[in-house]
């Protein structure tokens, strides 16, 4: 694993955005695996800025997002679709028909997951997968458990994840309890993986995930088995390693 040390959040965002833009320049018709959460926001802002300057062209890019809440409509401000549209898709020249997320409004989990697996397969695999890191080591919404789930599946979110996400909702009752997420096998099949982490509150999990035992209890630890992972993290997040 390559570890790139950034000074702070802005530096992390610019360095990671540079890696993504290099991917788009090298392969204009690439497939990007995208992530939500607060960590990638600075990256998307930087990419939009470079697009506006004329340095980036998204016209041939396909995107596959990691996850979506179950039972939340696209129009809902808390949906990951809304997030992606607001932060990136509506601000660059990407073809909306080539932007994909699991369908949170499909109540049949089996169908929602099978449909998304088919979309991933049709896209031909991910060239560069962007990942954030949950405080409990989750990637996408692959929560700590007894196994690594291979493909898209429906997860029951852990108490700690629901608590972490509560800040985005008006009340605790509104926080979704389930989500559809890409599986670990799909993530591990990406040609390149870019993990971004910021802040002292993630320092302990960074150490555990990337230097500790490989275990489904810390889902991100599986990334130690991938041969092209770049971790871009700020000094605070790297303070324990
Ligand atoms: C959510 C997302 C993850 C994300 C994680 C960390 O649960 N499903 O993809 O990486 O939160 O979020 P943040 O970057 O806000 O700490």
Boltz pocket constraint, residues with backbone or C-beta under 6 A from the ligand:
constraints:
  - pocket:
      binder: B
      contacts: [[A, 35], [A, 36], [A, 37], [A, 38], [A, 39], [A, 40], [A, 66], [A, 67], [A, 131], [A, 132], [A, 133], [A, 134], [A, 135], [A, 138], [A, 139], [A, 140], [A, 141], [A, 161]]
      max_distance: 6.0
